[in-house]
Amino acid sequence: MHSRPHAMTRGSVALAGVALLAGTPANLHGQSPADVRAGYTPLTLVAEGSRTDQLGGEALYTVAVYAEARPLDVAHLAKEDTAKALRIEVVSDDDPFSPLTRPWRRELVPRLDRAATNHLLTIVGAARKGDVLLVAYEPGKGTTIRGNSLTAVSRAPHGLMVAFLDQWLGQRPVSEDMKRTLLEWAPPASASASRGIADICPFGRPSIDV
């Protein structure tokens, strides 16, 4: 995956005229579901990690990557004919509008053109604890972005999905430690046993300093 800014025009990211994160979160805070769907395609959790504020020591958000099968294969994930999804959940209880809050929410938006970046920053800038951003790509259908229960982007190009993956798995990720965590992640022993996978060493969900 490359790390150059992705040329996403205003028209290619058609944001709904509603607050993205106004819906109700479906899961307990910080717990990524084992499976999600990209359209009609079922996807399984293949990587997970959390980002921690180095100054305050609190967890900021979690990132979960989904694909059709384990283990995580970044090269395969980048292909346009491959379904995939990225789930981001805010776990920090800080106030996004407080002047004392660090602007860490900016890193939730990948490197796009200025118009698309500003649109997405307006949305994630108000994200609070428990809010979930799900970016999913289905071949032939395009990229969809959902905030909690609301769809904000639909049928966007594959490049938008790749841009989000690049943010944490690309050549210049927001954190090398986070990238390493995602690449080395393994499912908990209980989940592995239920799928008939032997000799898996669980990494859990380590905290990564900003």
NUBA-803328 format. One record per residue (C-alpha): residue number from 1; residue in three letters; x, z, y. Coordinates in Angstrom, 1 decimal. Layout:
<rs>
<r pos="NUM" code="Ala" east="X" up="Z" north="Y"/>
...
</rs>
This chain:
<rs>
<r pos="1" code="Met" east="0.0" up="0.0" north="0.0"/>
<r pos="2" code="His" east="1.3" up="-0.8" north="3.5"/>
<r pos="3" code="Ser" east="1.3" up="1.4" north="6.5"/>
<r pos="4" code="Arg" east="0.8" up="-1.0" north="9.4"/>
<r pos="5" code="Pro" east="-2.2" up="-0.5" north="11.6"/>
<r pos="6" code="His" east="-5.2" up="-2.2" north="10.0"/>
<r pos="7" code="Ala" east="-7.0" up="-4.8" north="12.1"/>
<r pos="8" code="Met" east="-10.5" up="-3.6" north="11.9"/>
<r pos="9" code="Thr" east="-12.8" up="-5.0" north="14.7"/>
<r pos="10" code="Arg" east="-15.7" up="-3.3" north="16.3"/>
<r pos="11" code="Gly" east="-18.0" up="-5.6" north="14.4"/>
<r pos="12" code="Ser" east="-16.4" up="-4.9" north="11.0"/>
<r pos="13" code="Val" east="-17.1" up="-1.2" north="11.2"/>
<r pos="14" code="Ala" east="-20.8" up="-1.0" north="12.0"/>
<r pos="15" code="Leu" east="-21.5" up="2.6" north="12.7"/>
<r pos="16" code="Ala" east="-25.0" up="3.9" north="12.6"/>
<r pos="17" code="Gly" east="-26.4" up="5.2" north="15.8"/>
<r pos="18" code="Val" east="-26.7" up="8.8" north="14.5"/>
<r pos="19" code="Ala" east="-24.4" up="11.7" north="14.1"/>
<r pos="20" code="Leu" east="-22.5" up="11.0" north="10.9"/>
<r pos="21" code="Leu" east="-22.2" up="14.6" north="9.7"/>
<r pos="22" code="Ala" east="-25.7" up="15.8" north="10.4"/>
<r pos="23" code="Gly" east="-26.8" up="15.9" north="6.8"/>
<r pos="24" code="Thr" east="-26.6" up="18.8" north="4.4"/>
<r pos="25" code="Pro" east="-23.4" up="19.1" north="2.2"/>
<r pos="26" code="Ala" east="-24.3" up="18.9" north="-1.5"/>
<r pos="27" code="Asn" east="-21.4" up="20.9" north="-3.0"/>
<r pos="28" code="Leu" east="-19.8" up="24.3" north="-2.5"/>
<r pos="29" code="His" east="-17.1" up="24.3" north="0.1"/>
<r pos="30" code="Gly" east="-13.8" up="22.9" north="-1.2"/>
<r pos="31" code="Gln" east="-15.1" up="22.0" north="-4.7"/>
<r pos="32" code="Ser" east="-14.7" up="18.3" north="-5.3"/>
<r pos="33" code="Pro" east="-17.2" up="16.9" north="-7.8"/>
<r pos="34" code="Ala" east="-15.7" up="15.6" north="-11.1"/>
<r pos="35" code="Asp" east="-17.5" up="12.2" north="-10.6"/>
<r pos="36" code="Val" east="-19.0" up="10.1" north="-7.8"/>
<r pos="37" code="Arg" east="-20.3" up="6.6" north="-7.6"/>
<r pos="38" code="Ala" east="-19.3" up="3.5" north="-5.6"/>
<r pos="39" code="Gly" east="-22.7" up="1.7" north="-5.6"/>
<r pos="40" code="Tyr" east="-23.6" up="1.5" north="-9.3"/>
<r pos="41" code="Thr" east="-20.0" up="2.0" north="-10.5"/>
<r pos="42" code="Pro" east="-19.3" up="5.5" north="-11.9"/>
<r pos="43" code="Leu" east="-15.9" up="6.9" north="-10.8"/>
<r pos="44" code="Thr" east="-13.9" up="9.9" north="-12.0"/>
<r pos="45" code="Leu" east="-11.7" up="12.4" north="-10.1"/>
<r pos="46" code="Val" east="-8.0" up="11.2" north="-10.5"/>
<r pos="47" code="Ala" east="-6.3" up="13.2" north="-7.8"/>
<r pos="48" code="Glu" east="-7.0" up="16.2" north="-5.5"/>
<r pos="49" code="Gly" east="-5.1" up="18.3" north="-2.9"/>
<r pos="50" code="Ser" east="-5.6" up="20.4" north="0.2"/>
<r pos="51" code="Arg" east="-4.0" up="20.4" north="3.6"/>
<r pos="52" code="Thr" east="-3.0" up="23.7" north="5.2"/>
<r pos="53" code="Asp" east="-2.3" up="24.6" north="8.8"/>
<r pos="54" code="Gln" east="1.3" up="25.8" north="8.9"/>
<r pos="55" code="Leu" east="0.7" up="27.9" north="12.0"/>
<r pos="56" code="Gly" east="-2.4" up="29.7" north="10.9"/>
<r pos="57" code="Gly" east="-1.9" up="29.4" north="7.1"/>
<r pos="58" code="Glu" east="-5.6" up="28.4" north="6.6"/>
<r pos="59" code="Ala" east="-6.8" up="25.4" north="4.5"/>
<r pos="60" code="Leu" east="-8.0" up="22.6" north="6.8"/>
<r pos="61" code="Tyr" east="-9.5" up="20.0" north="4.4"/>
<r pos="62" code="Thr" east="-9.4" up="18.7" north="0.9"/>
<r pos="63" code="Val" east="-8.8" up="15.1" north="-0.3"/>
<r pos="64" code="Ala" east="-10.0" up="13.8" north="-3.6"/>
<r pos="65" code="Val" east="-9.4" up="10.3" north="-5.0"/>
<r pos="66" code="Tyr" east="-11.7" up="8.6" north="-7.5"/>
<r pos="67" code="Ala" east="-11.2" up="5.7" north="-9.8"/>
<r pos="68" code="Glu" east="-12.7" up="4.2" north="-12.9"/>
<r pos="69" code="Ala" east="-10.2" up="5.8" north="-15.2"/>
<r pos="70" code="Arg" east="-7.2" up="8.3" north="-15.2"/>
<r pos="71" code="Pro" east="-4.4" up="8.5" north="-14.5"/>
<r pos="72" code="Leu" east="-4.0" up="7.6" north="-10.8"/>
<r pos="73" code="Asp" east="-2.5" up="4.1" north="-10.5"/>
<r pos="74" code="Val" east="-1.8" up="3.4" north="-6.8"/>
<r pos="75" code="Ala" east="-1.0" up="-0.3" north="-7.4"/>
<r pos="76" code="His" east="-4.2" up="-0.9" north="-9.3"/>
<r pos="77" code="Leu" east="-6.2" up="1.1" north="-6.8"/>
<r pos="78" code="Ala" east="-5.1" up="-1.2" north="-4.0"/>
<r pos="79" code="Lys" east="-6.6" up="-4.3" north="-5.7"/>
<r pos="80" code="Glu" east="-9.7" up="-5.8" north="-4.2"/>
<r pos="81" code="Asp" east="-11.4" up="-6.1" north="-7.6"/>
<r pos="82" code="Thr" east="-11.1" up="-2.4" north="-8.2"/>
<r pos="83" code="Ala" east="-13.8" up="0.2" north="-7.4"/>
<r pos="84" code="Lys" east="-12.6" up="3.4" north="-5.8"/>
<r pos="85" code="Ala" east="-13.5" up="6.2" north="-3.5"/>
<r pos="86" code="Leu" east="-12.0" up="8.9" north="-1.3"/>
<r pos="87" code="Arg" east="-13.7" up="12.2" north="-0.6"/>
<r pos="88" code="Ile" east="-12.7" up="14.4" north="2.3"/>
<r pos="89" code="Glu" east="-14.2" up="17.8" north="2.8"/>
<r pos="90" code="Val" east="-13.6" up="20.1" north="5.8"/>
<r pos="91" code="Val" east="-12.9" up="23.6" north="4.6"/>
<r pos="92" code="Ser" east="-11.7" up="25.1" north="7.9"/>
<r pos="93" code="Asp" east="-14.2" up="27.2" north="9.8"/>
<r pos="94" code="Asp" east="-12.6" up="26.6" north="13.2"/>
<r pos="95" code="Asp" east="-14.7" up="25.4" north="16.1"/>
<r pos="96" code="Pro" east="-14.0" up="21.6" north="16.7"/>
<r pos="97" code="Phe" east="-14.9" up="22.0" north="20.4"/>
<r pos="98" code="Ser" east="-12.8" up="25.1" north="21.1"/>
<r pos="99" code="Pro" east="-9.8" up="24.4" north="23.5"/>
<r pos="100" code="Leu" east="-7.8" up="26.6" north="21.1"/>
<r pos="101" code="Thr" east="-8.4" up="24.4" north="18.1"/>
<r pos="102" code="Arg" east="-5.5" up="22.1" north="17.1"/>
<r pos="103" code="Pro" east="-6.5" up="18.4" north="17.0"/>
<r pos="104" code="Trp" east="-5.8" up="18.1" north="13.2"/>
<r pos="105" code="Arg" east="-9.1" up="16.2" north="12.7"/>
<r pos="106" code="Arg" east="-7.4" up="13.1" north="14.1"/>
<r pos="107" code="Glu" east="-5.4" up="12.6" north="10.9"/>
<r pos="108" code="Leu" east="-8.7" up="12.1" north="9.0"/>
<r pos="109" code="Val" east="-8.9" up="8.6" north="10.6"/>
<r pos="110" code="Pro" east="-6.5" up="5.9" north="9.4"/>
<r pos="111" code="Arg" east="-4.5" up="3.5" north="11.5"/>
<r pos="112" code="Leu" east="-7.1" up="0.9" north="12.6"/>
<r pos="113" code="Asp" east="-7.5" up="-1.1" north="15.8"/>
<r pos="114" code="Arg" east="-8.3" up="1.0" north="18.9"/>
<r pos="115" code="Ala" east="-12.1" up="0.3" north="19.0"/>
<r pos="116" code="Ala" east="-12.6" up="1.2" north="15.3"/>
<r pos="117" code="Thr" east="-10.4" up="4.3" north="15.6"/>
<r pos="118" code="Asn" east="-12.2" up="5.6" north="18.6"/>
<r pos="119" code="His" east="-15.6" up="5.1" north="16.8"/>
<r pos="120" code="Leu" east="-14.4" up="7.1" north="13.8"/>
<r pos="121" code="Leu" east="-12.7" up="9.8" north="15.9"/>
<r pos="122" code="Thr" east="-15.9" up="10.4" north="17.7"/>
<r pos="123" code="Ile" east="-17.6" up="11.2" north="14.4"/>
<r pos="124" code="Val" east="-15.0" up="13.2" north="12.5"/>
<r pos="125" code="Gly" east="-14.0" up="15.1" north="15.7"/>
<r pos="126" code="Ala" east="-17.2" up="17.1" north="15.4"/>
<r pos="127" code="Ala" east="-16.8" up="17.9" north="11.6"/>
<r pos="128" code="Arg" east="-17.3" up="21.5" north="10.6"/>
<r pos="129" code="Lys" east="-16.7" up="23.5" north="7.5"/>
<r pos="130" code="Gly" east="-18.6" up="22.0" north="4.5"/>
<r pos="131" code="Asp" east="-18.9" up="18.5" north="6.1"/>
<r pos="132" code="Val" east="-18.0" up="15.7" north="3.7"/>
<r pos="133" code="Leu" east="-16.8" up="12.2" north="4.4"/>
<r pos="134" code="Leu" east="-17.1" up="9.8" north="1.4"/>
<r pos="135" code="Val" east="-15.4" up="6.4" north="1.6"/>
<r pos="136" code="Ala" east="-16.3" up="4.2" north="-1.3"/>
<r pos="137" code="Tyr" east="-15.5" up="0.6" north="-2.2"/>
<r pos="138" code="Glu" east="-17.4" up="-1.5" north="-4.7"/>
<r pos="139" code="Pro" east="-16.2" up="-5.1" north="-5.4"/>
<r pos="140" code="Gly" east="-18.6" up="-7.7" north="-4.0"/>
<r pos="141" code="Lys" east="-20.4" up="-5.0" north="-1.9"/>
<r pos="142" code="Gly" east="-17.6" up="-3.8" north="0.4"/>
<r pos="143" code="Thr" east="-16.7" up="-0.4" north="1.8"/>
<r pos="144" code="Thr" east="-19.3" up="2.3" north="2.6"/>
<r pos="145" code="Ile" east="-18.7" up="5.5" north="4.6"/>
<r pos="146" code="Arg" east="-21.1" up="8.3" north="4.1"/>
<r pos="147" code="Gly" east="-21.1" up="11.6" north="6.0"/>
<r pos="148" code="Asn" east="-23.0" up="14.2" north="3.9"/>
<r pos="149" code="Ser" east="-26.3" up="12.4" north="3.2"/>
<r pos="150" code="Leu" east="-26.1" up="9.7" north="5.9"/>
<r pos="151" code="Thr" east="-24.6" up="6.2" north="5.7"/>
<r pos="152" code="Ala" east="-22.6" up="5.4" north="8.8"/>
<r pos="153" code="Val" east="-20.7" up="2.2" north="7.6"/>
<r pos="154" code="Ser" east="-21.8" up="-0.3" north="5.0"/>
<r pos="155" code="Arg" east="-20.4" up="-3.6" north="3.7"/>
<r pos="156" code="Ala" east="-17.2" up="-3.2" north="5.6"/>
<r pos="157" code="Pro" east="-14.1" up="-5.2" north="4.4"/>
<r pos="158" code="His" east="-11.8" up="-4.0" north="1.6"/>
<r pos="159" code="Gly" east="-9.1" up="-3.4" north="4.2"/>
<r pos="160" code="Leu" east="-11.0" up="-0.3" north="5.5"/>
<r pos="161" code="Met" east="-10.9" up="1.3" north="2.1"/>
<r pos="162" code="Val" east="-7.2" up="0.5" north="1.8"/>
<r pos="163" code="Ala" east="-6.6" up="2.0" north="5.3"/>
<r pos="164" code="Phe" east="-8.1" up="5.3" north="4.2"/>
<r pos="165" code="Leu" east="-6.0" up="5.4" north="1.0"/>
<r pos="166" code="Asp" east="-2.9" up="4.5" north="3.0"/>
<r pos="167" code="Gln" east="-3.4" up="7.6" north="5.1"/>
<r pos="168" code="Trp" east="-2.5" up="9.8" north="2.1"/>
<r pos="169" code="Leu" east="-0.9" up="7.5" north="-0.5"/>
<r pos="170" code="Gly" east="0.8" up="4.8" north="1.6"/>
<r pos="171" code="Gln" east="4.4" up="4.3" north="2.6"/>
<r pos="172" code="Arg" east="4.0" up="6.5" north="5.7"/>
<r pos="173" code="Pro" east="1.4" up="9.1" north="4.7"/>
<r pos="174" code="Val" east="0.3" up="12.0" north="7.0"/>
<r pos="175" code="Ser" east="2.2" up="14.3" north="4.6"/>
<r pos="176" code="Glu" east="4.8" up="13.5" north="2.0"/>
<r pos="177" code="Asp" east="3.9" up="16.8" north="0.3"/>
<r pos="178" code="Met" east="0.3" up="15.9" north="0.2"/>
<r pos="179" code="Lys" east="1.1" up="12.4" north="-1.3"/>
<r pos="180" code="Arg" east="3.3" up="14.1" north="-3.9"/>
<r pos="181" code="Thr" east="0.5" up="16.5" north="-4.8"/>
<r pos="182" code="Leu" east="-2.0" up="13.7" north="-5.3"/>
<r pos="183" code="Leu" east="0.4" up="11.6" north="-7.4"/>
<r pos="184" code="Glu" east="1.3" up="14.6" north="-9.6"/>
<r pos="185" code="Trp" east="-2.2" up="16.0" north="-9.9"/>
<r pos="186" code="Ala" east="-3.6" up="16.6" north="-13.4"/>
<r pos="187" code="Pro" east="-7.1" up="17.9" north="-14.3"/>
<r pos="188" code="Pro" east="-7.6" up="21.5" north="-15.1"/>
<r pos="189" code="Ala" east="-7.2" up="22.4" north="-18.8"/>
<r pos="190" code="Ser" east="-10.9" up="22.9" north="-19.3"/>
<r pos="191" code="Ala" east="-11.8" up="19.5" north="-17.9"/>
<r pos="192" code="Ser" east="-9.0" up="17.9" north="-20.0"/>
<r pos="193" code="Ala" east="-10.2" up="19.5" north="-23.2"/>
<r pos="194" code="Ser" east="-13.8" up="18.4" north="-22.6"/>
<r pos="195" code="Arg" east="-12.5" up="14.8" north="-22.4"/>
<r pos="196" code="Gly" east="-10.4" up="15.2" north="-25.5"/>
<r pos="197" code="Ile" east="-7.1" up="15.0" north="-23.6"/>
<r pos="198" code="Ala" east="-4.3" up="17.1" north="-25.1"/>
<r pos="199" code="Asp" east="-1.2" up="18.6" north="-23.6"/>
<r pos="200" code="Ile" east="-2.2" up="18.4" north="-20.0"/>
<r pos="201" code="Cys" east="-0.4" up="20.8" north="-17.6"/>
<r pos="202" code="Pro" east="-2.8" up="21.6" north="-14.7"/>
<r pos="203" code="Phe" east="-1.5" up="21.6" north="-11.2"/>
<r pos="204" code="Gly" east="-4.6" up="23.2" north="-9.7"/>
<r pos="205" code="Arg" east="-5.1" up="22.7" north="-6.0"/>
<r pos="206" code="Pro" east="-1.9" up="23.6" north="-4.1"/>
<r pos="207" code="Ser" east="-1.9" up="24.1" north="-0.4"/>
<r pos="208" code="Ile" east="0.1" up="21.8" north="1.8"/>
<r pos="209" code="Asp" east="1.5" up="22.8" north="5.1"/>
<r pos="210" code="Val" east="1.0" up="20.6" north="8.2"/>
</rs>
